[in-house]
Amino acid sequence: MIFGSSVSGGRRRTFAFTVAMMAASATQAADPAAPSIVTFGSYFPAWMVCAIVGVVGAVIARFVLARLGVDEFLPLRLVVYLCLAIVFGLGAWLVYYAGSPA
């Protein structure tokens, strides 16, 4: 058992309920006016658009690095391209939403 034999089932349920209520209250503290983008008549969260920009930027960077012959010398390709996707996504967020009031 994870909690050991000294913890009763009721205490486990109480602990799980407390954690669930804390998580629910933490989500209520989030700003309800999150940045969103109107695309084709519906609102998309801005983070989703920035994540797509990051992935597309990493794919383009992979093609450029492969074309230059650098790709084969990268030690951890997955980590490098994941970091590039994060950099491109956060860069897009800074460019488009740094001055946003919401």
N, C-alpha and C positions, 0 to 999 in steps of 0.2 A: 504494500500500500504506500501511496505517496505521503499521506499525512500520519501514518503510523496507526497503531491500534488504539491509542488513547483518545483520538478525536472521534466523536460520535457523528453519525450521519446528519443529525440536526444542525450541528455546528458547521459542517461543511456546506450545507444548504444556505445557512445564514451568511457565511463568508462569501459564497458565490452570488447571493442576492445583493450583498453590500457592494461587491465589486461591480456588478451589473448596474446598480443605481449610480455609483460614482461615474461610470463610463457614460451613462445616459445624461447625467447632469453636466459632464464635461462637453458633450456635444451641443447642449443647449446654450452654452456660453459662447459658442462660435457666432461670428457676425452673420446675421441672416442676409445681408446685402453683399454677398460675395460677388466678385467680378464675374461677369458672364458676357458671352459674345452672341449676338443675334446672327444665326446662320440658317438660311433657308426658312425663315419664319419661326424658328425655335431657338431657345436659349441653351447654349452649351457652356459648361463650366470652363473658366479660363485655364485652369490647371490642365485640363484634358487637351486643349489646343496646344499649350506649351509642351506637354509630353509628346504629342505627335510631331511638333517642330523639332524636339530633341532627337527623336528616333530618326526622322528624315535627315537631320543634320549629321548624325552619326553614320548613316548609310552612305551619304555623299562623301563624308570624310574617309570612309573605308575604301570607296572606289578611287578617290584621289590618292590615298596612301598606297593602294595596290598598284595603281598606274605608275607611281614614282618608285616602286620597288621597296618601300619601307615596311609594308605590311608583313612580309615574311620574317623580318628581324624583330618584331615586337615580342616581348617575353610572355605576357599574359594578354592575349588579344581580347578575350571577353571582358576583362576588367578595363582595359584601355578604351574599348568602344562603349562600355557602360558609362565610364567617366565622361567621355565625349558627349554622350546623349544627355547626361545630367548637366554638363556645362552649356550645351546648346539650349536645353529647356529652361534653365535658370536665366540664361542670357536673354531669351525671348521674354521671360517674365519681367526682367528688369527693363527691357526696352519698351514694352507695351504697357506695363502696369505699375511702374515704380511711382508715378505721380498720381495714381488713381485714388480717389477719396475713399472707396469702399474697401 
